[in-house]
Amino acid sequence: RGVERADVAPDETGSQARIRAHRELLQQARSEAAAGQHRDAVRSLNLALLALCEERAELRFAKSWTVREVLAYLRRRLRGKGAAGSSTPEDLRGALDAYGRRSEAIVWNQEPLGDGEFGHLEEAALRIAGAVHPAAAGGRR
């Protein structure tokens, strides 16, 4: 799967389209999680983050990078910035680390999601998204 490009409405900029794609992927992830498709749900969260990274010109990376490589890049690039709703870079680093470890374990090692764990992963993804693109911080339910 790749990041599917949303059709751009005539009055919608590329930036708005990518933020919309991010939000649509978040909704898709929520639906997949509710249906018990945990691996797909985490992949959709990853794609939602990638849609935002693509939007930000200063966050360029190779299309062949793994989620681990993208998160490591974001960790270096966003050094000194706090997560959305936080003023501390430590919160963002914690969100990046926790999200990276668990998403990798679920997608690649096929570990199951624990009760309520998707919500924690989604929250971490939204914190990262808010640091990448502040307009995306409104993606909460």
N, C-alpha and C positions, 0 to 999 in steps of 0.2 A: 504494500500500500504506500502511496505517497500523499503529499498534501494536495488535495484537489483544489483547483482554482475555482473560486466562486465566480459566477457571472457578475460582472460589474454593471450595476444599474446606471442609467445615463447621468444621474445626479450624484453618483457615488465615486469618490476618488479611489485610487489603488489602495491607499492607506485604510480607508473605511472598509473596503472590500476584504482586506486581510484581517482586520479586527472582527468583521462579521464572520469570516471563515473560522477564526479562533473561537468565537462564541458558539458557532454551529458545531464545531468539533467537541467543545466542552459538553454541549447538550447530547451529542452522540455518545460520548464517553459515559455520561450519566445513565443514558438509556441502556447501554451495554452492561454497565455495572448492575443495574436493576434486573436485567435479564440473566444475570449470573455469568456473563461473558467477560470475566475479569481480565484476562489477558488482552482481549480486544479493547476493553475500556482503558487500560493503561496505555496501550498503543495510541489510542485516540487522544489521550492527555498529552502524550509526547508530540503528536502531530499538531496539536493546538499550540504548544510552545514553539514548534518549528515555524508555524505560520507567522507568529509574531516576530521571531528572529529574522525571518525573510523580509519582513516589513522594515526593520531598522537597518538602514544602509551601513551603519557602523558595526553591525553584527554579521559580518560575512564569514561564511565557513564553507568548507567543501561539502557537496551533496552526499558524498560517500561516508561522511562521519557518522559514527554511532552516537546514540543518545549520551553515552558516557563522555565521548569527546566533545559533544556540544555543551554539556553541562560543565565540563572542565574549562572550556573556552569562556563560557559565561562567568564562571567563578573568577577567572583572571580579569575579564573585561569589566565586570561590574564591581570590582574591588573598590571599597569605599562607599558604595551605595547601600542604602538600607532597603529592605523589602517594603512593599506597599503596606501601609498601616504601621510601619515600624521606622524608627530613626537609627537603628543599629545595623551595621554591615554583618554583625555576627548572626543576626536572625536570618539574613539572606543566605549566608554560607551554610547555616544549619538546614535551611529549607532545601538548598541545592544538594547537600550531602545526603540528607534523609530521602529525598525524592529519588536521587540517582541510585542509591543502594536498593531501595524497595522496587522501583520500576524495573530495574535490571533483573532482580531476582524473580519477579513475576513474569516478565516477558521471556527472558532467556532460560531461566531455570525452572519455569513453569510452577513456581511456588503459588499456593492458593492465597487469596486475600482473606485476612481475618475479618471478623465482624467489625463494621464501622471503619475499616482501614481505607476504603476507597475515599471516604470523606476527608481523611487526613492527607492522602495523596493529592486530592483535588485542591485542598487548601494550600499545600506546599507549591503546587503548580501555579496557583493563582498568585501567590506571593512572588514567585519567580517572574511570572508574566507581568506583574505590576512594576517590577524593577526594570524589565526589558522595555515595556511600553506602558506608561502610566494610564493611558486611556483604556487599557485592557483590564485594569483593576476592577472595573464594573462588571466583570463576568460572573460575579457571585450570584447565587440563586435569588 
